[in-house]
Amino acid sequence: MQRTSARGAAAPVPTFGEALGVWAKIGVLSFGGPAGQIALMHRILVDERKWIDEQRFLPALNFCMLLPGPEATQLATYVGWRMHGIKGGLAAGLLFVLPGAAVILALSVLYAQFGRLPAVETAFVGIKAAVLAIVVEALLRVSRRALQGGADVAIAAAAFVGIFLLAIPFPVIVAAAALIGFMRGIGQTHAVPATAEPITVSAAGTVGTILLWLGIWIVPLLAIAGLLGPDHVLAQIAWFFSKLAVVTFGGAYAVLAYMAQAAVEGYGWLDAGEMLDGLGLAETTPGPLILVTEFVGYLAAHRFGGGSPLLLGALGAAVALWATFVPCFLWIFAFAPYIERLNSEPRLRSALRAVTAAVVGVIFNLAVWFALHVVFAEVSERNLGPLRVLVPDVASVSGVALALSLLAIALLFVWRCGIITTLAVCGALALAWEAVPAAL
């Protein structure tokens, strides 16, 4: 079966089984935080498979970045919903999260037992280098297609300066871009674009979806609090991460400082060094960066659950995952039917175009941030008047990470290797480099 894209080209609609295989692949390969994950989905879904075109992918990305929670997870859920409805959205969202969650759970168990895991960290030096190249490739692709004129470039540049140098909160940047675009759209003629489709759900249906998913999200967590008491660590995990799921506008990076402070200083579940280790594991394993909540939940329940540490730790991880990710399905299933119709109103279409340009600047910010932390072991933050500048310690440069990053760029851009090949080569070379001194 085929559908006609906005450009008039026939695009294949995959079978559900075929889609499951691709979602599983994306879930296993989704390294590098939101920038790397968005890059991966863009490459596989838009460029390679052509299951969704640029005119649908970018507005959906914009919408997901406006929602609380991990935007890459929600984007995957939306694309899955577009292709196969509720079951497609559930499959895409779950397969995007579960591989990384399984890895984080295993590493959390080992961490609680043995502490830091040097071999894992070494392998992920190469993987992060490969992800950096994937991010650069996606940034170039998205920029060429999303920035259609000088005004779009100016908005993207302003968004980058605002978030990278001025530390302006992401929601403020998006709101400003939307307002600029809305004002630009005044006076434009009304024309429904080819991507717009009829809204097939009523207002009552939307309210019903919201109530259903609120129940799925909240009722099990209330049951835990009722059975164990509100002061039990599992009830505290349920409350804390449910609250976090509602305020995480701007992605995981926007809320990590608050989460770390509350988990370390407020609840005392772990210390600052352990929090950094957890963040390192989440950054270097597949899946959303916000999977660090699973690490925190495991350690909290492992230490303060009052029963079998392994069992309570696993329950703490499960509660943290439930409270963090079930809301993603609520937002997407309730509001996905309305995303494309936003483009049918000229002022809203203009606003979304401006937000698209701003998102390019935000992805560029994530790419620079990620590059600095891949290549340099020490990156400090300095304030120069109103400017916040990230300054790498030149002495902390990792020659291995830099060399592997350049190799990954060559593999992708020059030799046109696939993502799996690039990740495998760079990860294996990192391990081999570490093993050489030990063998001498």
N, C-alpha and C positions, 0 to 999 in steps of 0.2 A: 504494500500500500504506500501511496505517496501523497504529500500535501504540497501546495504551491506556496513558496516563500514570498516575502515582500518584494523580492527582486524578480519574481516570475519564474525562478528556477524550481524544478521539482526536487523536493527534499524527502528522503526516505523516512518513514515512520517505523521504528524498530519493533519487533515483537517484544513482549514483556520479558521473555527469557533472555533475549539478546541484550536488552537494557540491563537486566540483572548482572550479567557478566561484566558490562562496562562500568556499572556503578561499583561493583566489587573491586575492579581494577583501580578506579579513581580513589576508592577508600584506602587501598593498600599503598598507593603512590602519593597520597596527599600530604607531602612534607612542606615545610617552609612557612607555616602560618597563613594568614588570609591572602597575602600577595601570591605566594606560591600555589595555593589551592585554586584561587581564581584563575591564575595563569594556566594551571593544569586543565581545569574544566573548559576554559576557552579553547585551548588547543585541541582537546579531544572532542568536545561536543559541537563546537562551531566550525573549526578548521578541518578536522579529520572526518568526523562522522556526519557533520552537517545536519544534526538533528534539531538544531535551533539556529536561527540566523541572527546576525548582529543586531538587527532592529528589534528583536525580542530579548536577546541576551542582555544588552546594556540597560534598557529600562528596568528589567527585572533585577539586575545588580544594583541599580540606583535605589529601587524600592527596598531591597533587602538591607542595604546600608543605612536606611532610615529607621529600620526596626531595631528593637533591643535584641541582643543575642548575637551569636556567631553568624556573620553574613554569608560565609561560604556554605555552611550547612543549610541555611535557608534558601540559598540560590540552588543548590542541588535538589532540595525538596521541591522547589517551584518547577524546575525543569522536569523532574519526574512526574509531578502532578500534571503538567501540560501534556505529557505524552500518554499517560495511563491513568489519570485520575488519582483518587485517594490512595489506591494500592501502589501506584507508581511513586507518589510523593513519599509514602512510608518507606518503600524499598530504597529509594535514593537517599533519603535522610538517614535511615538506619545503617545502610552500607557505607555511607560516608563517615559515620561516627564509630561504628562497632570495631573495625579492625584496629584503629588507633586506641580505642578504649581497652581492648584485650591486651595490647602491648603495654599500655600504661599500668594496667592492673598487675601484669606479670612483673614489670620493673618495680612497682610499688612494693610488692611482696618481697622481692630481692633486696630492695633498698631498706625496708624495715628490718630485715634480717642481717644484712651485711654492710649497709652504708653505700657509698658511691660505687659506680660500676665503670671503671676506666675503659674496658674493652668496648663497651657500648658507646661511650663518649668519643672514642677514637674513630670508630666506624662512621659516626654521624658527622664528623668533620668533613669527610668526603661527600656525604649526602647533602649537607648544607651548601657546599660549594656547587654541587650540581643544581640544587634548587635555585641558587642565585642566578645561574644562567637561564633557567626556565622563566624566572620572574622578568629578567631583562627582555627575553624574547616576547613574552606576553605584553609587556609595557609598550614595546615598539608596535606590535600588531594593533593593540587597542587604541593607541594614540593616533595611528594613521587613519583609523576608521571613525574615531569619535570626534576628533578635532577637525572641523570642516571649514574653519575660517579664523581670522585674526581674533575675533571676540572670544571664540572657544579657547584658543591658545592663551589669551590673557586671563581668562577665568581659571584655567588649569594652573598657570604660573602663580596666580594670586593664592589659590588654594594650597599649593605647595609651600609658598612662603609663610602663609598663615599657620599651617599646622607644624611645619618643620622648624621655622625660625621664631615664630611668635607664640607657639604653644596654644593657639586658639582652639577651643574644643571643637571636635568634629561636627557635632550637631549645629553649632553656630555657623561653621563654614558652609554646610549644606543648606541651611536656612537662608543665608545671604545669597548663595548662588541661585537658589530657587526664586528668591525675590527679584534678583536682577533679570533672570530669564522670564519671569512672569511679566515684568514691566516691558521687556522687549517684545513680548507677544501681544501686547495691546494693539488692536487695530488690524491684526492679521486676519485673513479670511478663514472661515470655518471649513475644514476639509478632513474627513475621516480617513486616516492612513490605511494602507492595505493590511497592516498588522492588526488593526482593531477587530475584535470579534464580539458578538453579542454577549451581554452579561446573562448567564444562564441560571442565576440564583436570585431568589427574592430576598428582601430585607429580613423577612422572618426566617428564611433559611440561613442567612448569615448569623443572626442572633442564635439560632439553634446550634450552629457549628461552634460558636464561641462558648455557649453553655456546656456543650458536650466535652470540648477539650479542656475547659476549666475544671470540669469534674474529673476527667482522666488525670489531670495534673495534680489537683489539690487533694482529692479524697484519699488516695493511698498515703499521702504525707500526713494528713490529719489523723488517719488510723494509727500510724506509727506513734504520733504524739499522744493519742488517746491510750494506746496499749502500754507505752513505756514511761509516759509522763513528759511534760514539756521541758524538764531539765535534763533529760537523757541526751547524750551526745548525738544520737541519731535524729532526735527531734530538733536539736540545735542546727545540725547540718541541713535538715530539710528546710527550716525557716530561713537560714542564712542564704543558701544558694537559690531558693525561690525568690527571695528579695533581690538577689544579685541578677537573676534572669530578667527582671523588669527594668533595671537601671543601666544595663550594659549597652547603652547607645554608643556608637562609634567603634564597636568591635572589642575584642579581648584586651588590646593594648590600653584602651581607655579606662578599664576597670581594674587592671592588675594591681596597681598601687593600693587602691582601696581594699581589695580582697586580701592582699598580703598583710597590710596593717591590721585588719580586723582579725585574720586568722592567727597572726603572731602575737600581737599586743592585746587584742580584745579577748579572744577565746583561749589563747595560749596552747593551741593544738600542736604547734611546731615552732622551731626558732627560725630566725631570718636566713641563716645559711641553708637550712633544709628547704625553705621556701624557694630560694634561688635554684637549688638542685632540682626541685619539682618543675620549675619553669624551664630549666634546661632540658629536662626529659620531654616536656610537652613541645618545646620548640624543635626538637630533633627527632621526633617520632611522627608517624602519620596521624592525620586527623586534626581537628581544630585545636588551636592553642589553648582554648578555654578548657580543654581536657585536664589542665592542671588542677581543676576543681576535684577531679577524681582522685588524684594523688593526695590532695589535702584531706578529702573525705576518708580515704583509706587510713592515713596516719592518725587522724583524729579518733576514729572509732577503734582502731587497733590499740591505741594507748588508753583510751578512756571509756571503752564500751562496757567494761565490767564482766566480760565473759571470755570465750575463746578469742584470742587476738586475731587469728587468721579469719575466722568466720565473721567476727564483728567488723574487721577491716574491709572484707568483701562487701558486707552490707552497707558500710559507710560509703564505699565507692559507688555502689548501686544507687543509693539515695541521692548522692551528689549528682550523678549522671541524670537521674530522673528529673530532679528539680531544675537542672540546667537546660536539658534538651527537649523535654516535652513541650515547653512553651513555644519552641520553634515551629512545631506542627500547628499549634493554635494560630499563630500569626499568619502562616502561609495558607492554611486551608480556609481560614476565615476571609482573607483579603486578596488572595491570588486572582479570583475571578474579576477583580476590578482593575488590575494593573494595566492591562493593555488599553482599556477604554480611557485612561487618563490622557492618552495621546490623541484622542478624538477632539479635544478642546484646545484651540490654538494656544491660549495662554499657558495652560497646563503643559502642553507639548513643549513649548518654549522653555518653561521652567525645568522640565525633565532634561532637556538638552543641556541646559546650563549646569544642572546637577551632574550629568554625565561628564562634562568637561572638568568639573571640580573633582570628581572621583578619579580621573586620570592623574590629577595632581596629588591626590591622597595615595594612590598606588605608587606613584613615583617616590613619595615620602617613605612608604613602607619599604620600597626597594633600596633606597639609600640607607635607611636604618638597618635593614637586614644585611646589606653589604658591609657596613662598618663593623657589625658584630660578628660577621663571618671571618673577615680578614684580620681584625685586631682583637686581641684578648682583652684590652682595657680601653673603654670609651667613656669619657667623662662629659658632664654637662656643665657649661659655663654660661653665665649671664653677662651680656654686653649691652647695658642699657635695657631697652625693651626686647632685645634679641636673646633667644636661647640657642646656643650653639653646641652641637655635639662635636667634641674634639677627641680624635683617636690618639692614643699613646703610640707614637711611631716605633718606639722600642719594643712594643708588644706585638708587632706585626707577625702573623703566622705565614712563613714562607710556604709551608705545605698547603694551607688553605688558599693562598693567593695563586699558587701554581695549579692547584686542582680547579679553581674557579676559571682560570684562563683555558685550561684543558676542556672543561665542560662547555664553555662558550664555543670553542673550536669544534667539539663533537656535535653541538646542536646547529651552529650556523654554517660551518665549513663542510663537515662530513655528513650532515643531515641525519645524525643518529637519532634513534627514538629515545623517549624519556626513560624507559626501563634500562636500556643499554647505558645511558649517561649516568643514571643513579648507581647502577651496579659497578661500572668501571671506577667511578670516583670513590665509592665506598670501599671497594677492594684495594685500591691503591693507598688509601689512607691507612688501612690495616697493615698493608705490606710495609709502608714507610715506618710505622711504629715498630714492626717486628724486626727490621733490619738491625738496629743497635743491639737488641737483645740477643741476636744470633751471633754478633761479632765477639 
